[in-house]
Amino acid sequence: MPVKIPADRVVDWLLDTGELVHVTGDEGMAAYWLPQEGLNPDNPATFRAPIKVGSQRFRLALREAFPSIMPTRSRTKDYAEAAEAHAYGGRALTEVGWSDSDGRGTERVIRIAINLTTVVAIHANGQVTAEPNGQHNLYRLPAKFEPIWWSDLAAAAARVPNPCALNAVRTALADDLPAPVAQGALSPADQTATVLSWWAGLLLEPVCRGRPMLVMLGEPGSGKTLTAQLLGTLYYGEGFEVGGGAGGSRAVKDLLASVVHVPVAVADDLTNVKREAIDTLCRVATGSEVQLATLHETMHLSTFKARAATILTSARPEWALRDDLLTRILPVRFDKPGASPLTSQDRIDRVLQHRVDAWYELIMATASALMHRGRPTPLTRFEDWEANVRTIAAVGGWEAGLVSALSRMPTQRVRLAAYTSLEVGALYAIACDFRDNPRAWTVAELYDLVMERMGAMLSEDQRYRPSGRMRIQEFSKFLRRVESEGSSAVTLRSCPGDDGTQRWTITPKA
């Protein structure tokens, strides 16, 4: 007959060897025991924390510490209830997932939880340390985040000679990106550098007020969603899935709800949304505060900071035509991929195989950026982001590719605007044709040219336009809207002609 062990003795032992916390998640509240070390010195992975109180692993842990306790649910019920009561006694573990900064002078420390027990602290002097993630260090782990273990990061240090080179990210993903379209401004090397720069800046939110959004474009089947899936898997692990997006204003609301609660957000197929979404997306990119309704049925609003590193995918985003938004994105446009011996699952498996090394690179690259801040004058509107990412690229040997990619972004955005809208694309093509022979057009002359060019583009791309031929009255309103709102593809100006009729001048921006 086993000896009865006092429950408070078991709780005291739990507290001596670790910490008891409780969390509130999608499945309700649960108590966890966070041991500081593995219980079995010969096999530390046997009882990796966290261990849910009441689970079989927890019962086996009790049996190892107290051999007289039989590892059955009924025999360990009293001990589990005592542990849960202690964990629920005001020692809540909040769920947050971010990097954080202490903000004390220049000695910045960026912290990020990699599992329920450990926080990685990245210091401005380049030192990387582990801290306990308990009641005094409260950080959020994103939903479905697969834990990264400190011992695995230490093992990765021996495999990764130059973390800032991001070779694990290249091997897992970047070396096999879909090819950029021929009509775009980016070369394959520029496209790779663009994706690497987005990844390198993931943890820099505490020292970068804003970071550009990565926007992946292309026709159906070009690999946009799969590439977003691979990037998300590299961060979150096997549980990450790109969810189906909602249309209209709901898509923007879902995006906002995501970017204020998770470190990495993906909005897939963000195409059919109103152009009013532009202001919202601009706020997301610059890291500004946003307001969300707590409940749709109430007038109560809560203010959040848009902190996520964001990926958008779209086929032809007609909302992405204004300069103020396009200067906030890193657009890559994929061509349709050819035949590949790798299936989608093969590529996901390869990403998972290199995930720990990619995380080690991300942490050490962030440390390098904090230690060597103060790079040359940036080229983009995101000065802090570019200064830090260029530091990482310089140490890793890929700064030339990044500078090349960033220098081609203005032209890439012009090509994107021309690709996104048939009307704008036709205006851009006409402006390029008459670049060396500019003239002032009447509305009727420009209308005939644009309709002709649109017909050729529809035939070439095999696109279907259900609305048919635009009427000249609608075309006139379109010209006024482009003039007033601006366009990243063309500069359009109205002027009076010699005969008093209104005429238009049109010049390409690149």
N, C-alpha and C positions, 0 to 999 in steps of 0.2 A: 504494500500500500504506500503510494508516494506521500512524502511529508508535505504538509500544507505550508507554503511560503507566504508571509504577510505581503499584501499587495503594495503597501507603502515601501517595503524593502525593494521590491522590483522597480518601482518608480524612482527611488533614490539611485539604483544602479543605472537606470536609463539616463538620468540626468548627469551622473558621473561620467558616462561614456559617450554622451552626445546631447541632443536637445530634442524636446518635444514641441511640436508646433501643430497648428491646424490651418487648413486652407479651405477656401470656398470656391468651388469651381462649377462647371456645367453639371456635374453629377452630385451636387450638394456638398456638405461639409465632410471633411475627412481628417483624421489625426495621422500625423506622420512622425516617425522617429528618425532623427538625423544623426547617426553615429559619426564620430570624428574620424575613425579609422575602421578598416575592415576587421571583422570579428575573427577571421581566420588568417593569421599571419602568412600561412603558406599559400593561401588563395584569396587575396583581397577582393576579388570580383564576386566571391560567393554571396556576400551580403552588401551589395552596393546600395548606398543611400540614394533616395529616401526609401524607407520601409514602411508601408502602410500598417498601422496598428490593427491587428486582427487578421492580417494576411498569414499565409503559410510560412513565408520567410520570417515574419516576426515571431511566430510560434517556435520555429526552429532556432532562432536567435536566443529566445528565452531558454530553450532546452539546453543549448550549449553553455549558457551562463549558470543555469540552475538545473543540473541533470535530473533532479527529482521531479521536475514539472514535465508531465506527459504532453507532447506537442499535439494536442487535439483542441478543437474549438471549445468544447465544453470545459475542459480542464484549464484553459487559459483565459476564459471569459472574464473572470474577476480582475485579472491583471490588465487585460486590454481595456476594460471599462475604467479602471483606476488611471491608466495612462491617458485615456481620452479625456477624462475629467480634468486632469492636470493640464493637458494641452489646450483645452477650451477655456482655461481660467484666465482669460484676458491676454493670452500670448498669441495673438493672431499673426499669421504670415500673410502680408498683402501680396497681391499678384501684380507685379509691374515688369516690363521687359526691357527697359532701356539701358543704354549707356547713361552715365550721370557724371557730373563734374562738381568738384567741391567749391570751385570759384574763388579760392583764396589766392589772390595775387596771380603771379605767373606760374606757380606750381600747380598746374592743373592735373587732376587725376580723373580719368575716364573709367568708370566701372560698368561691368555688364555681367549679369548672372548667366552662368553656363549650365547650371543645374540647381536643384533646390538647396544644395549644401554649400556651393562654392561660387564666389564672385571673383572675376578676374579684374584686378586693378592695374590700369596702364598709367604710369607716371610720366611726367614731362621730361624726366631725365633718362627715359628709355627703359627704366626698370619695370618689369612685369611681375606682380605678386598675386598670390591667392589669399582671399579673405573669407571667413565663414559667412554664409548667407543665413543668418538666423534672425532673432527678434530685433536685433539692433541694426541690421543691414537689410532693409526691405526693398526688394527689386522684383520686377515682374518677369516671369517666364511666359513667352507667348503660348497661346493655345497650340497643342500638338507639337510643341518644340521637343525634339529628341535631344536628351541631355548630352553635353560634351563633358568628358571627364578630364580632370587636371592631369592625371597620370598619362592619359592618351596624348594630351598636348605636349607633355614633357618628352614622350617617345617621338612625337613628330619633329621635335627640335633636331634630332639626330638625322632625320631624313630630308630636311629642307635646308639646303646650304644658304640660300638667299631669299628670305621671306618676301622682300619687297618686289622680287621678280614675278611673284604670283604665278609660279609655274604650275602649282596644283590646280589653280583655277583654269589656266590654259589647257592643261591635260584633260581636265574634267569637262570643260565646256568650250572655252574660247577658240581652241584650234579647230573645232568642228561646227562653228556657227554657220547658218545659211549664208550663201554668198550675197553681197549687196547687189542691188539692181544696177544695170549698166547706166541708167539715166540719173542715178544718184551721184553725189559729189564724193562719197567716201570710198576708199579702196578697202580690200579685205583687211589690211593691216590697220587702217584708220578705224574700221568697225570694231576690231578686236580691242584696240586701245580705248575706244569709247566705253565698251562693256566693262573692261578692266577698271577704268576710272570710276564708274558707278559703284562697282564692288569695293574698291579701295576706300571709298568715302563713307561706307555704311556706318561705322562707329564714330564718325567725326561730328555727329549732331551737336554735342555740347559746345564745340568750338566753331561751328558753322551755323549761322542763323538760317541760311537757306542752302539747299542742294538741288541741282537740276534733276528733273524727272527723266527717267529712261523711257523713251517711247519707241515701241517696235511696230513697224508698219509693213504691210504687204497683203497681197491677194490671199484668199482662202487657200490653205495648204502650203503656205510659204514657211511655216515653222514658228510663227509668232508665239502662239500659246505654249508650244512645247519648250521654246527657249525660256519663256517666263517660268514655266514649271521647273526647269532645270535650275534656274537661279534661285527660285524659292526653296527647292530641295537642298541646294548647297547650304542655305542658311538654316532652314528649319529641320531638315532631315526627312525621313521616309514618309512621315505623316502629312506632308504638305500637299495640298491639292489646289489647283486654280479653279475657283468656283465659277459657276455660270453667272454672268452679270445680268442686271435688270436694266431695262431700257428707260429712256426719258430722264426726268429729274430724279427718279429713284436711284439711278446708277450713280449720280453724284452724291446723293445722301449716303448710299452704301460705302462709297469711297471715303467720304469724310469720317463716317463712323469707324472705318478701318484705320485711317492714317493717324488718328489720335489715340489708338489703343495698341497698336502693334509696331514693331521696329521696321518690318518690311511689308509693304502692301502691294498687291497686284490687282489692277482693274482690267479684266479681260474684255476684249471686244467693246471698248468704250467708243462706239460709233454714233448710234442714234440718240444723241442727247442734244438738248437745246444749246444755242450759242451762249446763253446766259451762264453756262457752266464755265466759261473762260475765267471770269473773276474768281470763282471758287478754286479752280485749278491753279491760278496764279498765287493765291494765298497758300495753297498746299506747298507749292514749290519753294516759296520764300520762308516757310516755317512760321507763318503768322498764326495768331490765335483765331479760332473759328468757334462759332456757337452752334450747338445742336439742341434740339428739343428733347427734353428728358422723356416725355411721352407725347405722342401725336395728339392726344386728347386734351393736353394742358398747354398753357402759355409759358410754362417755366422753361428757361433756357440755361444751359450750362456751358461755360467757356473752357475750351481745351486748346492746347498747342498742337499744331500739325507737325509731328516729329518724324513720321515714317520716311524711309527711303522708298520711293514709289516707282512702280513699273506700270505703264499703260500700254495696252495693245489695241490696235484698231486697223481696219481695212482702209477706209477713206474718211478720216475724221474731219468733217466740214466745220467743226468748231475750232479747228487748229489753223486758222487763217490770219489771225492778228499778230502783229509784232510782239505785243506785250506778253503773249503766251509763248510764242515760238522761241523767244530768247530765253525762256526758262526751261527748255527741254533739250535733251540729247536725242535727236531722232536717228534711228537706223531703219533702213528700208530693205527688206529681204526679197530676193528673187525666189522663184519656185525652186526647191531643191531637186537635184537629180536622184537617181536610184542610189540607195545606200545599203551596205550589208548589215548595218546596225538597225535594230528595231528601237522604238521609243523606250521600251523597258531596258534594253541594253544600255542606252544612254543614261537613263536614270540610275541604273546599277553602277555605271562608271562614276557618276557624280557622287553617289553614296560612298564609293570606295575611296574617293579623295577628299571627302568632306572634312575630316579632322585636320588634314594637312592644310586645306583651304582656310579653316578657322584659325589655325596657328599663324598662317600668313597674314590673315586679316588683323589679328591682335598685334603681331610684331610690326606690321606695316604702320598701324596706327601709332605705336610707340615711336617709330622712326619719324613720323610726321610731327609729333609733339616735341621731339627732341631737336629737330632741325627746321624749325619754322622760320618764315621770312624769305620766301623765294622771290624771284624777279616779278615785275609788274604783270598781273594776270591779263588774260585776253577776254574773259567772260565777265558777266555781271555778278557771278558768284565768286567774289574775290577770295574769301576765306577758304571756300571749298577748293578752288583751283590751286591756291598757294599750298595747301596741305597735300592734295593729291599729286601735284607736280613734285613735291618733295619725295613722296613715296616712289614715283616713277623714276626720278633721278637716281635714287639709291638702287632701284631695281633694274636700271638700264633700259627703260622703255619710255623715257621722257620725250625723245624725238618723235615717236609714234603718237604720243598724246598731244604734243604741240601741233603736229600735222593735222590730227583729227579736229582739234579745237579751231584751228585756222580755217578749216573747210566747213565748219558748222554754218556760217552765214549762207554760203551757197547751198548747203544741204537743206536748209530751211526754205530757201527760195524754191528749190526743186520739189520739196514736200508740199508747199502751198500750190504749186502748179499741178502736182499729181492729185491733190485732195479734191479740188473742184474743177469740173469740166470748164466752167465759164472762166475761172481765173487761169486755168491752164491754157485756154485758147488765147486769152489776152496776153499771157506771157510769151507764147509762141509768136504772135504777131509783133509784139514789141521787140523780140530778138531778131525777127526778119527785117525790121526797119530800124535796127539800132544805128546803122551808119547813115540813114536817110530819114530822120525824124520828120513828122508832119502832124498837122492838126486835122483830126477827122470829124466829120459830122456824125451824129448818132446813127443815121441810116447807113453810112459807109462802114462804120465800125461794126454795126449789127450784122451786115451781110458777111463781113470777113470772119467775125466770131462764129456765126452759125455754120459757115463753111468749114472752119477749122474744127469745130466741135463734132461735125459729122464725120470728118476724117479720123478724129481721135476715137470716136465710138466704134468705127469700123475697124481701126487698127487694134484696139484693145478688146474688141468683141464685147463691149459693155452695152447694157440695155438701159435706156432712159425712159421710164414709163410716162413722164410728164410731157414728152414730145417736144416740139420746137417752141422755144421761148418767144412770147409776143414782144413786139418792139417796145410797148409801154413798160412791160416788166424789165426789159433790158435796160431801159433808161433809168429806172429805179435802182437796178443793180449797179450801174456805173456810179450813181450818186452815193450809194452805200460804200462802195470801194473807196471813193474819194474821201468820204468823211471818216470812215473807220480805219482806213489804211489796209495795206496788204503786204505780206512779206515777199510777194513775187514781183509786183509792178508798182510804179508810181503813176497815178492817174490824176490829171488836172484838167479842169474845165476852163475854157477861155472864149471870149467872143471872136468870131471870125470877121474878115473884112466886110462881109455882106450882112453882118449883124446877127447871124445865126450862131447858136452855141456849138462849140467844137471841143474836142478832147485831144490832149497830148498823152502819150503813153510811152514809158521807158521801163526797161527791165532793171531789176535790182542786182542781178548777177548774170 
